[in-house]
């Protein structure tokens, strides 16, 4: 007796197999396309740049390398002190305000580094309110007193540390909360006090998480352009801009981008090496509630101040200054112009976020369907863009897109006598593609995390009903992933809204965003007028921070239950 295979509608088993076999090829094709900018930048290492590269090597290249290393050193110190210290206090100690600081210490993540740099420059410059008040109180004049120079390399390191320490705080606190309490108890029974237990037991156990958070912070440091450019600090990102637009040499700019890419890959290898050589395992499965050290008196006050400082300096003070500028000082200007800037930014961010979410679904589900080494490697390659600075991606996008435009234009001129102009490199297509390369990893990790929570039996149930893989994804997985998809969409949306260097290089003529407008006004020393645009970006950046805080709280409550 012949029993036909179950079908759904008019789709045959052969059709389903053909469609399913296309998934791995689609995943590999997407990964290769997204890897194109990095491949182009690396390939230009072998293209001779002539006298321009020799000029760079003899004059400014040592400054780029030295300043980048010093900036990384300063940010490492600032993020480690702020992130690890606050993580330990909020995890293992009890003092007034601890519950508030647990989530509030994440708020500086909503403040882009270039915006906090503009804000503190407006407050601390010679004509700013701090020095003006100081002169009024003391009667001093110009040159009568010393005041820290905010526009300097140490100033840039401080600005970046204030907004990047949450990376270290978030991962380190999670590591502290997951440590075995039995190990800490053994340390105390051996006569070790809280400080010695922290340095000899808790800190080594959390080292992999600390290194991972520090690596993320340093990657963001290397990718920064707005802060170092405004403060006059020569780094690889500013050098790429000068070489591309000032010297007009794409090959030399690509070679600088390749050197910057080498720094980033060194950080990735360092983080992987740290995890490989530092393996710590819990030897007890006993679950206990954390017995926090109760701080009293000056110790409680010290812990409160220590946690308040990074929050106040990294978010509360600059947000207050931006609000003051936006409400009372900034030139109102043309409301229609601001509405157009907001519409450009929101529309661009929404479009890029939707495309990133669609690609992330295809890649993550393709990896779930075909867990082969080839597909897994392709997905990892597609997610490498987040570690690559925006300037590097912009250079890697501009070079092949410009080549395609020139080739099409030359063929159309020779064949039909007409010029096509810029079809790719001068349009939003190049900018959106750069966003996808840069931020797909954010969406991909969120979607993969959500898919990992869905049992494989759900796929088997869908296939037993005759669903194709695409129908299983659309009818079963997508409804179950609604929360993860919304989170991925929001995270990419805000990242695109804040992105500055890639937007500056690739945006079409006469097309501005809120980030670009804030940068232009600050460059013209119209810091107060940049307040509305900057404040809009910061308010939008609060959304994923609140979402992240709620997610952490729900996860912790679920574990406790």
Residue, then its C-alpha position, 0 to 999 in steps of 0.5 A: x500500500x502506497x502512503x504518499x509523503x505529507x504535503x502542504x497545499x500544492x508544494x511537493x516533496x521535491x520542491x521542499x528539498x530544492x528550497x531547503x537546499x538553497x539555504x546554505x548557498x544563500x547564507x554563504x552568499x550573504x556572508x561573502x557579500x558582507x565580507x567584501x569591505x574587509x576583503x577590499x581593505x586587506x587587499x589594498x595592502x598590496x597596492x602601491x600608494x607611492x610617495x603619499x605612503x612614504x610621506x605618511x610613514x615619515x611624518x604622521x604615522x608614528x603619531x597615529x600609532x602612539x596616540x592610538x596606543x596611549x588612548x587605549x591605555x587611558x581607556x583601559x585604566x578608566x573602564x577597569x576602575x569604573x566598571x570592575x569597582x562598581x560591579x563588585x560594590x553592586x554585586x557583593x555589598x549592601x549600601x544605600x542606593x545599591x538597587x538604583x545603581x544596579x541598572x542606572x550605571x548602564x545609562x551612560x551607554x546611551x551617550x555617544x562619545x562625541x556628544x559627551x565630548x561636545x558637552x564637556x567642551x562647552x562646560x569646561x572651555x575658557x568661555x564655558x560656565x565653569x571657568x567663567x564662574x571661577x574668574x568671577x569668584x576670584x577676579x583672575x584673568x586669562x593666564x592667571x590660573x591653571x585649568x585642565x585642558x579638555x581638548x587633549x589626549x587625556x581628555x579624550x581618554x576620560x570622555x571615552x571611559x565615561x561612556x564605555x565603562x558599562x561594557x566592563x561593568x555589565x559583563x563583570x557584574x554578571x561574572x560576580x553574580x554567577x561565581x560559586x559562593x562556596x569558593x568565597x566562603x572558603x576564602x573567608x574561613x581561611x581568614x581573608x577579609x573582603x578586600x583580599x577575597x576580592x583580589x585573590x579569588x573573585x577578581x581572577x575568577x571574573x578575568x575572562x569576563x573582564x577581558x571580554x568587556x575591556x576588548x569591546x570598550x577598546x574596539x569602540x575606542x579605536x572606532x571613535x572619530x568624533x571625539x578624537x577629531x574634535x579634540x585634535x588627537x591624531x589617530x588612525x580614524x582621523x588619518x583615514x579621513x585626512x588621507x582620503x579627502x585631503x590627499x585624495x589617495x584611496x590606496x593610502x587611506x585603505x592601507x591606514x584602514x588595514x593597519x587599524x584593522x590589524x589593531x582590532x584583530x589583535x584585540x580579538x585574538x587577545x580576548x580569545x587567548x585570555x579565555x583559552x588560557x583562563x578556564x575556571x569551573x564551579x566545583x559546587x552546584x549548591x544554590x545560595x542567596x548572595x550574602x552581601x557585605x553590609x557597609x556602614x558609616x564612611x564605607x557606605x558613603x564611599x561606596x555611594x559616591x564611587x558609584x554615583x561619580x561615573x553615573x553623574x559624569x557619564x550621563x546625568x551632568x551632560x544630559x542636564x547640560x544638553x537639556x538646558x541648551x535645547x530648551x533655553x540657549x539653542x537657536x531655534x532655527x527652522x523647525x522644518x529643517x530639524x523635522x527633515x533631519x529627524x525624518x532622515x535619521x529615523x527613516x534611515x535607521x528604521x530601514x537599515x534595522x529592518x534589513x539587518x533583522x531580515x538578514x539575521x533571520x536568514x543567517x540564524x535560521x540557515x545555521x539552525x537548518x544546516x549546522x555544518x562547519x561551512x555554514x557556521x563559518x559563513x555566519x561568523x564571517x557575516x558577524x565580524x563587522x561589528x568589530x570593524x570601525x566605521x571608517x574602515x567599512x566606509x573605505x571598503x564600501x566606497x572603493x568597490x562601489x566607485x569602481x562599479x559606478x565608473x565601469x557602468x558609466x564608461x560602458x554606457x558612454x561608449x555604447x550609448x553616449x550617455x553618462x549614468x553618474x553615481x548609481x551606488x557610491x553616491x546614494x543611500x544604497x552604499x550607506x545602508x550597506x555599510x550599516x548592514x556590515x557594521x551592525x548585522x552582528x548585533x541583530x544576529x546575536x539577538x536572533x540566534x539567542x532567541x532561536x536557541x531557546x526554541x526546541x528542535x521538536x518545534x521544527x519537526x512538528x512543522x515539517x510533519x505537517x508538510x511545512x517548508x523551512x520558510x513556512x516553519x520560520x514564518x508561521x512557527x518561529x517568528x511569532x515565538x521570537x517576537x520579543x527577540x526580534x523587537x530587541x534586535x530591531x531596536x538595538x540596530x536602530x539606535x546604533x545606526x542613529x548614533x553612527x557618525x564616521x561611516x555616515x560622514x563618508x558615504x552620505x549623499x550630497x545634501x543629505x544630513x542626519x542628526x549625528x552629522x548635524x550635531x558634528x557640523x555645529x560642534x565643529x563650527x563651535x556652535x555647541x549650544x545649537x547642537x543641543x537639540x540634535x544631540x539630545x534627540x540621539x541620547x533620548x533614543x539611546x535610552x530605549x535599548x538601555x531600559x530594555x537591557x535593564x529589564x531583560x537582566x532583571x527578568x532573567x535574574x528573577x527567573x533564575x531566583x524562581 
